Amino acid sequence: MKILVTGAAGFIGSHTAERCKEIGHEVIGVDNFSPYYDISLKKLNAKTLLNKGIEVIKLDLRTDNLINKLPTDVDYIIHFSAHPGISDASTFEDYLSNNIIATQQLLNWALSLSKRPYFINIATSSIYGLEATLSEKEAPLPASWYGITKLAAEQLVLSYTRRKIIKGTSLRLFSVYGPRERPDKLYTRLIDCGLNTKVFPLYEGSEKHLRSFTYVQDIVDGIVSVLGKEDKCNGEIFNLGTEEENTTAKGIETVEEILGVKIEMKLNPARLGDQSRTKANITKAREVLNYNPTTSLKKGIEEQVNWFKNNFISDN
Ligand SMILES: NC(=O)c1ccc[n+]([C@@H]2O[C@H](COP(=O)([O-])OP(=O)(O)OC[C@H]3O[C@@H](n4cnc5c(N)ncnc54)[C@H](O)[C@@H]3O)[C@@H](O)[C@H]2O)c1
């Protein structure tokens, strides 16, 4: 099968592109190498993919004309590209254009093809709001521009499935970490601070937050389990993440234990819209996709520490 992965130079998209290739698919990536974080990290991911036979085409899904730039014979789209996270430096326009407009542009392109690809939309637990513990059937209550625009993007995709003009699925991912994690996220920042003796900016109260911290390869397992199950999954939403809950304090303690250092913390004001709890309810994914995430927090962070040392610590 031929798979188009958007956001392929990013954290989760790059791992998914690699896995799809490993299990025998032809993979083409798309990414605009957005400056949301250091683009050298995205270039590094794209280079790694190229070495494995996956080209990442530089395209902005918001503004570029996709016709004639993308292959017309793709079987699946896995749509990761987005303006992610909660950041004071981001405007509403950033979330609106990258999350909603870009998704609509991609749908327009998919609809223009004579053989329409199956559309796997990557959504987020932020759709649920401050306490992300619900099943897929319950009403989402997003509390951030990120959550609102990702919910709109998801519903755009699903509206086309309800009208039966495209087939597709939306996957809501929970608190993903592991090698290549974005530099604005918890574990990459903690590891950087621990290894480079920097002060970690801790958002007030965040140490008590509960999270379904889910190892990236466990997330990829869930994503690729949709391939070949189109009929069962069409029009459906699935939560993907671990059922195990850990506090952010436990995450910090685990990083400190693995690195053998105490990380200095500086309190910063709490972030508006930050979730107090994420706990993936994966009953449906277990039943339909046989989804079963197994990586322990300690094992996953060890992998992330190794990745960080191999890529960013010069004497390794
Ligand atoms: N990281 C998490 O914990 C997490 C949790 C839940 C959901 N998600 C979702 O997973 C997806 C990937 O997240 P990530 O953490 O890998 O982020 P990421 O920023 O590393 O990856 C997103 C990629 O999309 C690209 N992109 C952004 N706007 C684009 C545009 N207009 N055109 C083309 N490419 C564009 C970026 O350059 C980036 O490489 C997102 O949809 C995010 O909402 C992530």
The ligand as an ORCA input file, in Angstrom:
! r2SCAN-3c Opt
* xyz 0 1
  N       3.175     14.858     21.139
  C       2.083     14.515     21.807
  O       2.136     14.198     22.998
  C       0.746     14.480     21.109
  C      -0.365     14.088     21.865
  C      -1.599     14.049     21.238
  C      -1.709     14.347     19.892
  N      -0.629     14.730     19.177
  C      -0.808     15.058     17.762
  O       0.152     14.348     17.002
  C       0.532     15.117     15.868
  C       2.047     15.234     15.798
  O       2.514     15.868     16.986
  P       4.062     15.950     17.315
  O       4.210     16.038     18.776
  O       4.778     14.897     16.544
  O       4.400     17.403     16.717
  P       5.538     17.921     15.732
  O       5.446     19.398     15.763
  O       6.835     17.290     16.049
  O       5.045     17.394     14.303
  C       4.132     18.102     13.494
  C       4.792     18.341     12.137
  O       3.833     18.984     11.273
  C       4.516     19.947     10.491
  N       3.539     20.964     10.065
  C       2.923     21.881     10.869
  N       2.121     22.669     10.127
  C       2.224     22.233      8.836
  C       1.648     22.659      7.610
  N       0.836     23.730      7.557
  N       1.961     21.993      6.470
  C       2.827     20.937      6.510
  N       3.408     20.501      7.639
  C       3.118     21.133      8.795
  C       5.580     20.515     11.415
  O       6.661     21.120     10.712
  C       5.995     19.281     12.226
  O       7.153     18.666     11.677
  C      -0.202     16.447     15.970
  O      -1.354     16.384     15.152
  C      -0.582     16.533     17.434
  O      -1.768     17.280     17.600
  C       0.616     14.819     19.756
*
